[in-house]
Amino acid sequence: MIENDDKYLMKICCIGSVSDLKTEFIRRFAMDKYDVNYLPTLGVDVTTKKIDIDNEQVKLILVDTAGHEVFSKKRPSYYRGASAFIIFFDKGDQQSFKAILQWKKEFHEHVLDPTPHAIVGFQAETEEVSTEEAKRLVEQLKSTYFECNPTHGQELLKILQFLGRKVIAG
């Protein structure tokens, strides 16, 4: 007898202007590998991973969309059916921080609000965005903020568990 332990299936869209950091962060988490010969995401990269949330098996579909403007018309088709989303930015790049509002707007033009979400700031050696500045914006957006080292993919687990709990709670 084959049993399916997956009680929940969640699609989580990973968006933001930091495609190389974002993609490597997701790959590091999902496959426990770090590739120094990174190739940029062209359109979308889809990764699946099972995780445990409060003793429930959850199958995640992580949809990593390309942040480059040339893909902006295709991205919305990947947002449909999302259970939650994460906006990533680089604390060492003020422009990626300023783009958070545009990313949230773009997502909500195609998916109903409220959709559980989080904003993740990647730590940098030289930071142009302070933690306090990031937290102020996140509070205005009624979101939750996490800071992560982009080379430690396992930090993504706590973010995904947080979002998963919100989705399960409804």
N, C-alpha and C positions, 0 to 999 in steps of 0.2 A: 504494500500500500504506500503510495506516495502522498505525503502531506505537504501542503503549502503553508509555510510558517509566516508568510507575508500578510499581515493583517492590514497594513496601510501601504499605499503607493503615493508618493509625493513628488511633484515636479517643482524644482526650485531653480529659478532663473538667477544667474550670476551676471550682473551687469556693471559697467563702469568703464572709465577711460584708462585703465591700467591693465590692458589685456595680457601683456607678458607676465606680470606678477600674478594676476588673477588665475591664469591658466596653469602656471607652475604650482601655485598654491593648491588648486583643486587636484591636479595630478599627484602631487605629493601626498595629499590626503587619501585619495581613492586608490592609488596604485603603489603607494609608498616608494615613489621613485622621483628623482630630481634629474632633469635633463639639461645639461649646460648648453646643448645644441638646440635651443628652443626655436621652434618655427611658429610664427604668429598664427592665431586663430583666423581662419578664412571662413567667415560666415558664422558657423556655430560648431562647438565641440560638445558632444553629449557623453556623459559618463554616468554609469550606474554604480551604486554601492548600497549594501545593506548595513543598517545601524540598529542599535538597540535604544529605544526611548522608553524609559520606565517599564522595563521588562516586556516591551512589545517590539516585534520585528517590523522595521520600516524599510521599504525599498525606496531609495532615492533615485530620482533622475535629475542629475545636475546639468543644466543647460547653460553653457558658457558661451555667451554671445560676443562677437567681435566688436570692439569699441570704436573701430575706425569709421569715420563718416561715410565712406563709400558703401558700407553695409547697413546704413541707417534705414533704408527702405525695406530690407529683408528682416530685420530684427523683430518687428512686431508679430510676425507669424510664429515666432518661437515663444512669445509670451503667452499665447492663448493656452488656457488650461493650467496655468501655474497655480500652485498651492501657496507659494511664498516667493520672495525674492530678496537678494542681497545686492546692495550697491557697494562696490569697492572703490577706494581712492588711495592715493599714495601721499602720505604725510610730507614727503619730500618734494611734492609738486602742487603748488597752489592752484594750478589750472584744473587738475583732476578733482580737487576739493570743490572748486567753484562749479564744476559740472554736475555735482550731486543733484541739484534742483532740476536740471534739465533731464537727467536720467529718471528721476522719480516721475516727472511730468510725462515723459515718453512712455514709461511703463503703464501709468494709469490712464493714458489715452486709449489703451487697448485691453486693459484688465480692470475689473471692478475694484473700487476702493471701498472698504479697507481690505487689503491683502497683507497678511503678516509679512513683515520685512525687518531687515537690520542693515545698518551701515557699518562697514568695516574699514578702518584706517590701517594701512600697512605702515609699520614703523620704518624709518629711514635714518641713515647716519646723520644727515643734515636735514632737519625738519623745518619746512616752511609753514606748517600748520600745527598749532599747539593742540594738545589734548583738550584744553578748556574751550578753544575756538570750535573744535569739532563737536564737543558735547553740547555747546550752545545751539548750534545748527540742528543737531539731532533732536534736541528737546523741542525746538520750534516745529520740526517735522513730525513730532509725536512718534518717534522711532526709538530703537535701542542701538547703542553704540558698543562696538568691540574694537580693540586694537590687537593686531597680530603681527608677528614676524613672518613675512611671506615665505621664508624657507622652512617653516615648521608647519606642515600641512595638518598635523593632528589638532592644531588649535581650531581648525574648521569644525571638528566634531562638536564642540560645545555650542557653536553658533547654530549648527544644523539641529541639534537636540533642542535648543531654545525655540527655534522656528517650528520644529515638529510638534512640540508641546502646544504651541499656539494654534496650529492647524487642527490637531486632535481635539483640543478644547472647543474649537468652533468659534 
